[in-house]
Amino acid sequence: MLSYDIEKRSDLVEFVGQLFRSLPEENRPEAKSTYSEALAILDKFSAVTETQLEKHHETTLPFVAFNLKRAAMLVRWGFTCNMLNEEEWDLFKAEICDAYQTYFSDTGFGKFTYDYLIAVYLFHAKDNLDMVRERLYGLTELQKNNYLALSWEEINALSSRK
């Protein structure tokens, strides 16, 4: 509610649908460009946070990565808050996976992460660069603990341990 004005299930489903529909538009040729200021800040912050990033790709799709990540986050929250049932959860996860495969499968998770961080920078550059640092520190923790190398089965096993 605080971030996206989602009060009920239909709001959630519509908002996530809009995010998925936005992906082809964000993939337009003029969106595939470099963002020199964002890249410089990410380089600087990743050095400070000791985050290992796959840097400096020829093209970037920051808003595809950003909207795809937002869709995943909202679907997770929606399922957690009982706004989505398990079947809807599974359908959305498949749609997220398909979109990831469409836009990032040939370049990998490292590029997805980098493009997402560029979008976070662009979204918060004027008011809150701490949001970029926060995400980098979080990514560093995931890397230090090898969580990014785990399979989904291994991650699920970790969550079921007492």
C-alpha positions as CSV (number, residue, x, y, z in Angstrom):
1,M,0.0,0.0,0.0
2,L,2.7,2.5,0.9
3,S,4.7,2.1,-2.3
4,Y,2.3,1.1,-4.9
5,D,-1.2,1.9,-3.6
6,I,-2.2,-1.7,-3.8
7,E,-5.1,-2.4,-1.4
8,K,-6.7,-5.5,-2.9
9,R,-6.0,-8.5,-5.1
10,S,-7.3,-6.9,-8.3
11,D,-5.0,-3.9,-7.8
12,L,-2.0,-6.3,-7.4
13,V,-2.9,-8.4,-10.4
14,E,-3.4,-5.3,-12.6
15,F,-0.2,-3.6,-11.4
16,V,1.9,-6.7,-12.0
17,G,0.2,-7.1,-15.4
18,Q,1.2,-3.5,-16.3
19,L,4.8,-4.3,-15.3
20,F,4.9,-7.3,-17.7
21,R,3.2,-5.3,-20.5
22,S,5.9,-2.6,-20.0
23,L,8.8,-5.0,-20.8
24,P,8.7,-4.9,-24.6
25,E,8.4,-1.1,-24.5
26,E,11.5,-0.9,-22.2
27,N,13.4,-3.1,-24.7
28,R,13.1,-0.5,-27.5
29,P,16.4,0.1,-29.3
30,E,16.9,3.6,-27.8
31,A,16.6,2.2,-24.3
32,K,19.7,0.0,-25.0
33,S,22.3,2.5,-24.1
34,T,25.0,3.2,-21.5
35,Y,24.6,5.4,-18.6
36,S,28.0,6.8,-17.8
37,E,27.1,8.6,-14.6
38,A,25.3,5.6,-13.2
39,L,28.2,3.3,-14.2
40,A,30.7,5.6,-12.5
41,I,28.7,5.6,-9.2
42,L,28.1,1.9,-9.3
43,D,31.9,1.3,-9.8
44,K,32.7,3.6,-6.9
45,F,30.0,2.1,-4.6
46,S,30.9,-1.5,-5.5
47,A,34.5,-0.9,-4.5
48,V,33.4,0.5,-1.2
49,T,30.9,-2.3,-0.5
50,E,33.2,-5.0,-1.9
51,T,30.5,-6.1,-4.2
52,Q,31.6,-8.2,-7.2
53,L,29.7,-7.0,-10.3
54,E,29.9,-8.0,-13.9
55,K,30.5,-4.5,-15.2
56,H,30.3,-2.5,-18.3
57,H,28.1,-4.4,-20.7
58,E,27.8,-3.0,-24.3
59,T,24.1,-2.4,-23.7
60,T,21.8,-2.0,-20.7
61,L,18.1,-2.6,-20.1
62,P,17.8,-1.0,-16.7
63,F,14.0,-0.6,-16.8
64,V,13.4,-4.1,-18.0
65,A,15.4,-5.4,-15.1
66,F,13.8,-2.9,-12.7
67,N,10.2,-3.8,-13.7
68,L,10.9,-7.5,-13.7
69,K,12.4,-7.3,-10.2
70,R,9.4,-5.2,-9.1
71,A,7.0,-7.8,-10.5
72,A,8.8,-10.6,-8.6
73,M,8.8,-8.6,-5.4
74,L,5.1,-7.7,-5.7
75,V,4.1,-11.3,-6.5
76,R,6.1,-12.6,-3.5
77,W,4.4,-10.0,-1.3
78,G,1.0,-10.8,-2.8
79,F,1.4,-14.5,-2.1
80,T,2.7,-13.8,1.5
81,C,-0.3,-11.5,2.2
82,N,-2.8,-14.1,0.8
83,M,-3.7,-11.9,-2.1
84,L,-2.6,-14.7,-4.5
85,N,-3.3,-18.4,-4.2
86,E,-0.7,-21.0,-4.9
87,E,-1.8,-21.5,-8.5
88,E,-1.6,-17.8,-9.3
89,W,1.8,-17.7,-7.6
90,D,3.0,-20.5,-9.8
91,L,1.7,-18.8,-12.9
92,F,3.3,-15.5,-12.1
93,K,6.6,-17.2,-11.3
94,A,6.5,-18.9,-14.7
95,E,5.8,-15.5,-16.4
96,I,8.7,-13.9,-14.5
97,C,11.0,-16.8,-15.5
98,D,9.9,-16.5,-19.2
99,A,10.5,-12.8,-19.2
100,Y,14.0,-13.3,-17.6
101,Q,14.8,-15.9,-20.3
102,T,13.6,-13.5,-23.0
103,Y,15.7,-10.5,-21.9
104,F,18.6,-11.9,-20.0
105,S,19.2,-15.6,-20.6
106,D,22.0,-15.0,-23.1
107,T,23.8,-12.6,-20.8
108,G,23.1,-14.1,-17.4
109,F,22.1,-13.0,-13.9
110,G,25.2,-10.8,-13.5
111,K,23.9,-8.5,-16.3
112,F,20.4,-8.6,-14.9
113,T,21.7,-7.5,-11.5
114,Y,23.9,-4.7,-13.0
115,D,21.0,-3.4,-15.2
116,Y,18.7,-3.4,-12.1
117,L,21.3,-1.5,-10.1
118,I,21.5,1.1,-12.9
119,A,17.8,1.6,-12.7
120,V,17.9,1.9,-8.9
121,Y,20.5,4.6,-9.4
122,L,18.4,6.4,-12.0
123,F,15.3,6.2,-9.8
124,H,17.0,7.5,-6.7
125,A,19.9,9.6,-7.9
126,K,18.3,12.9,-7.1
127,D,17.0,12.1,-3.6
128,N,18.6,9.0,-2.1
129,L,21.8,7.3,-3.2
130,D,21.8,5.3,0.0
131,M,19.2,3.0,-1.8
132,V,22.0,2.0,-4.2
133,R,24.5,1.4,-1.4
134,E,21.9,-0.6,0.5
135,R,21.3,-2.9,-2.4
136,L,25.0,-3.3,-3.0
137,Y,25.7,-4.2,0.7
138,G,22.8,-6.8,0.4
139,L,24.3,-8.2,-2.7
140,T,27.7,-8.4,-1.0
141,E,26.3,-10.4,1.8
142,L,24.7,-12.8,-0.6
143,Q,28.0,-13.2,-2.4
144,K,30.0,-13.7,0.8
145,N,27.7,-16.5,1.9
146,N,27.6,-18.1,-1.6
147,Y,23.8,-17.8,-1.7
148,L,23.9,-16.8,-5.4
149,A,25.6,-20.1,-6.2
150,L,22.8,-22.2,-4.6
151,S,20.1,-23.9,-6.6
152,W,16.4,-23.3,-5.8
153,E,16.3,-26.6,-4.0
154,E,19.2,-25.7,-1.8
155,I,17.6,-22.3,-1.0
156,N,14.3,-23.9,-0.1
157,A,16.1,-26.4,2.1
158,L,17.8,-23.5,4.0
159,S,14.4,-21.9,4.6
160,S,12.9,-25.1,6.0
161,R,15.7,-25.7,8.6
162,K,14.9,-24.9,12.1
